[in-house]
Amino acid sequence: MAQVTLHQREDAAGPVWPEVYADAAVGAGCEVISQLSGIARVAVGRLGGQIAPWLDESLLMTHGLITLLEMTGGAGISRSEAAEEDALRRVVDGLRGWIRSGSWYQSAWLCRVGPLCAAVSAGGGDDAAVARDLGLQRAGLVERFVEAGLVFAVSPELLLPRRDASLAIPLARSVDALPPRQRRVLTLYFRDGLSFPEMAELLGTAPARAQELYGRAAVAICGSLLAGQSHGEAAEVRR
């Protein structure tokens, strides 16, 4: 008796979809979703280790996943490091643009992070002085730095708002003056391209703490540049 192949199997209801093919199709689909979800998760992690209460993390994940599905037509991305990194960069850029158009971002810089930079510039980086200037308790100040980390991850260019070559040396001095842990976070973020959860794992701390360190570093740099510009303007006036 000839053996019936999977392609030839039929029953009274008509052709039967081979179980092995169905399992393979489901498995492939799950693998694609798993890959794309992993990329979306890292993309969200590049924006912050603590997203709430300012943004909805599940909404960001969904937006990132939809972007990837549209980008690939649901077929997944080549497993090469270059292809996955390119997809990650495109998702991060897309999320940044989307967040910048939202109400949280519009108010965060003007109402909280900008004033924080000015207070750090005026207070010389002393937490107690900064907290008094902003009318905050210790916990409130820490939360403000965590939020600043999210703002500066959404808009890293705020670290150097104007493309001015004259700011290169002051910027380098500001970075050199940072505490070692804050400098390390900047290196891991900008040079190594790590997400906040990845940085936290290397530093042995919580993702929110890594975000706070990044926020403190960014605010200190902006505060230092702001102070330097003010001194330069004052010198021009005296002349």
C-alpha positions as CSV (number, residue, x, y, z in Angstrom):
1,M,0.0,0.0,0.0
2,A,1.5,3.3,-1.0
3,Q,2.2,5.8,1.7
4,V,0.0,8.9,1.7
5,T,2.0,12.1,1.8
6,L,1.1,15.1,3.9
7,H,0.1,16.9,0.7
8,Q,-2.3,14.1,-0.3
9,R,-4.2,13.8,3.0
10,E,-7.9,14.5,2.8
11,D,-11.0,13.8,4.7
12,A,-14.7,14.1,4.2
13,A,-14.5,17.9,4.8
14,G,-11.9,18.4,2.1
15,P,-8.1,18.9,2.3
16,V,-6.5,18.9,5.8
17,W,-3.9,21.5,6.5
18,P,-0.8,19.6,7.6
19,E,-0.3,20.0,11.3
20,V,3.5,20.2,10.8
21,Y,3.0,23.1,8.4
22,A,0.6,24.9,10.8
23,D,3.0,24.5,13.7
24,A,5.9,25.8,11.5
25,A,3.8,28.8,10.4
26,V,2.7,29.6,14.0
27,G,6.3,29.2,15.2
28,A,7.7,31.5,12.5
29,G,5.0,34.1,13.3
30,C,5.8,33.9,17.0
31,E,9.5,34.2,16.3
32,V,9.0,37.4,14.2
33,I,6.8,39.0,16.9
34,S,9.3,38.0,19.5
35,Q,12.2,39.6,17.5
36,L,10.2,42.8,16.8
37,S,9.0,43.0,20.4
38,G,12.5,42.7,21.6
39,I,13.7,45.6,19.4
40,A,10.7,47.7,20.4
41,R,11.5,47.0,24.1
42,V,15.1,48.1,23.7
43,A,13.9,51.3,21.8
44,V,11.7,52.2,24.7
45,G,14.6,51.5,27.0
46,R,16.7,54.0,25.1
47,L,14.2,56.6,26.1
48,G,14.0,55.8,29.7
49,G,14.3,53.3,32.5
50,Q,11.2,54.8,34.1
51,I,8.6,56.0,31.7
52,A,5.6,56.5,34.0
53,P,4.0,58.7,35.2
54,W,5.0,60.9,32.2
55,L,4.3,58.5,29.4
56,D,2.5,55.3,28.9
57,E,5.1,52.5,28.4
58,S,2.6,50.0,26.8
59,L,1.6,52.7,24.3
60,L,5.2,53.3,23.4
61,M,5.8,49.6,23.0
62,T,2.7,49.3,20.8
63,H,3.7,52.3,18.6
64,G,7.3,50.9,18.2
65,L,6.0,47.4,17.3
66,I,3.5,48.8,14.7
67,T,6.4,50.8,13.2
68,L,8.5,47.7,12.9
69,L,5.6,45.7,11.4
70,E,5.0,48.4,8.8
71,M,8.7,48.6,8.1
72,T,9.1,44.9,7.5
73,G,5.6,43.9,6.2
74,G,5.4,41.5,9.1
75,A,8.3,39.4,7.7
76,G,10.8,40.2,10.4
77,I,14.3,41.7,10.2
78,S,17.5,40.0,9.1
79,R,19.3,38.6,12.1
80,S,22.4,40.6,11.3
81,E,23.6,43.0,13.9
82,A,23.6,45.9,11.4
83,A,20.1,45.3,10.3
84,E,18.7,45.1,13.8
85,E,20.6,48.2,14.9
86,D,19.3,50.1,11.9
87,A,15.7,49.1,12.7
88,L,16.3,50.0,16.3
89,R,17.6,53.5,15.4
90,R,14.6,54.1,13.1
91,V,12.1,53.1,15.8
92,V,13.9,55.3,18.4
93,D,13.8,58.2,16.0
94,G,10.1,57.6,15.3
95,L,9.3,57.4,19.0
96,R,11.2,60.6,19.7
97,G,9.4,62.5,17.0
98,W,6.0,61.2,18.2
99,I,6.7,62.1,21.9
100,R,7.9,65.6,21.0
101,S,4.5,66.3,19.4
102,G,2.7,65.4,22.6
103,S,1.5,67.5,25.5
104,W,3.9,66.1,28.2
105,Y,7.0,67.0,26.2
106,Q,5.7,70.4,25.3
107,S,5.2,71.3,29.0
108,A,8.1,69.3,30.6
109,W,10.9,71.4,29.2
110,L,9.3,74.8,29.6
111,C,7.7,74.2,33.0
112,R,10.1,71.8,34.8
113,V,13.3,70.8,33.1
114,G,14.3,74.2,31.8
115,P,13.8,75.8,35.2
116,L,15.8,72.9,36.7
117,C,18.7,73.7,34.5
118,A,18.6,77.4,35.5
119,A,18.4,76.5,39.2
120,V,21.4,74.2,38.9
121,S,23.3,76.9,37.1
122,A,22.4,79.4,39.9
123,G,22.9,77.0,42.8
124,G,26.2,75.6,41.6
125,G,24.7,72.1,41.6
126,D,24.0,71.9,45.3
127,D,20.8,69.8,45.7
128,A,19.6,71.7,48.8
129,A,19.9,75.1,47.1
130,V,18.3,73.8,43.9
131,A,15.4,72.3,45.9
132,R,14.9,75.5,47.8
133,D,14.9,77.5,44.5
134,L,12.3,75.2,43.0
135,G,10.2,74.8,46.1
136,L,10.8,71.0,46.2
137,Q,11.4,68.4,48.8
138,R,14.3,65.9,48.3
139,A,12.0,63.2,46.7
140,G,10.5,65.8,44.4
141,L,13.9,66.9,43.3
142,V,15.0,63.4,42.5
143,E,11.8,62.9,40.5
144,R,12.6,66.1,38.6
145,F,16.0,64.7,37.6
146,V,14.5,61.4,36.5
147,E,12.0,63.3,34.4
148,A,14.9,65.4,33.0
149,G,16.6,62.1,32.0
150,L,13.6,61.2,30.0
151,V,13.4,64.6,28.4
152,F,17.1,64.5,27.4
153,A,16.8,61.0,26.1
154,V,13.9,62.1,23.9
155,S,15.9,65.2,22.8
156,P,19.6,64.5,23.3
157,E,20.4,67.6,21.2
158,L,19.2,69.7,24.1
159,L,22.6,69.1,25.6
160,L,24.0,71.4,23.0
161,P,21.1,73.5,21.7
162,R,23.1,75.6,19.3
163,R,25.7,74.2,16.9
164,D,28.4,76.6,18.0
165,A,32.0,75.5,17.8
166,S,32.9,77.9,20.6
167,L,30.9,75.7,23.0
168,A,33.1,72.6,22.3
169,I,35.7,73.4,25.0
170,P,33.2,74.5,27.7
171,L,31.2,71.3,26.9
172,A,34.3,69.1,27.3
173,R,35.1,70.9,30.6
174,S,31.5,70.4,31.8
175,V,31.7,66.7,31.1
176,D,35.1,66.4,32.8
177,A,33.7,68.1,35.9
178,L,30.9,65.5,36.3
179,P,31.1,62.8,39.0
180,P,32.6,59.5,37.6
181,R,29.2,57.7,37.7
182,Q,27.5,60.4,35.6
183,R,30.3,60.4,33.1
184,R,30.1,56.7,32.8
185,V,26.4,56.9,32.1
186,L,27.0,59.4,29.3
187,T,29.6,57.1,27.8
188,L,27.4,54.1,27.9
189,Y,24.5,56.0,26.4
190,F,26.2,58.0,23.6
191,R,29.3,55.9,22.8
192,D,27.9,52.4,23.4
193,G,24.3,53.1,22.6
194,L,22.9,51.2,25.6
195,S,19.4,51.4,26.9
196,F,18.8,52.5,30.5
197,P,18.0,48.9,31.7
198,E,21.2,47.7,30.1
199,M,23.2,50.5,31.8
200,A,21.5,49.8,35.1
201,E,22.6,46.1,34.8
202,L,26.2,47.1,34.2
203,L,26.2,49.7,37.0
204,G,24.4,47.4,39.5
205,T,21.5,49.8,40.0
206,A,17.9,50.3,39.1
207,P,16.9,51.6,35.6
208,A,15.3,54.6,37.1
209,R,18.5,55.4,38.9
210,A,20.5,55.2,35.7
211,Q,17.9,57.6,34.2
212,E,18.4,59.9,37.1
213,L,22.2,59.9,36.7
214,Y,21.8,60.7,33.0
215,G,19.3,63.5,33.9
216,R,21.7,64.9,36.5
217,A,24.6,64.8,34.0
218,A,22.6,66.5,31.3
219,V,21.2,69.2,33.6
220,A,24.6,69.9,35.0
221,I,26.1,70.3,31.5
222,C,23.2,72.6,30.4
223,G,23.5,74.5,33.7
224,S,27.2,74.9,33.2
225,L,26.9,76.1,29.6
226,L,24.1,78.5,30.7
227,A,26.3,79.9,33.5
228,G,29.2,80.3,31.0
229,Q,27.0,82.2,28.5
230,S,25.7,84.5,31.3
231,H,29.2,85.3,32.3
232,G,30.2,85.9,28.7
233,E,27.2,88.2,28.2
234,A,28.0,90.1,31.4
235,A,31.6,90.6,30.2
236,E,30.4,92.0,27.0
237,V,28.2,94.4,28.9
238,R,31.1,95.6,31.0
239,R,33.1,96.3,27.9
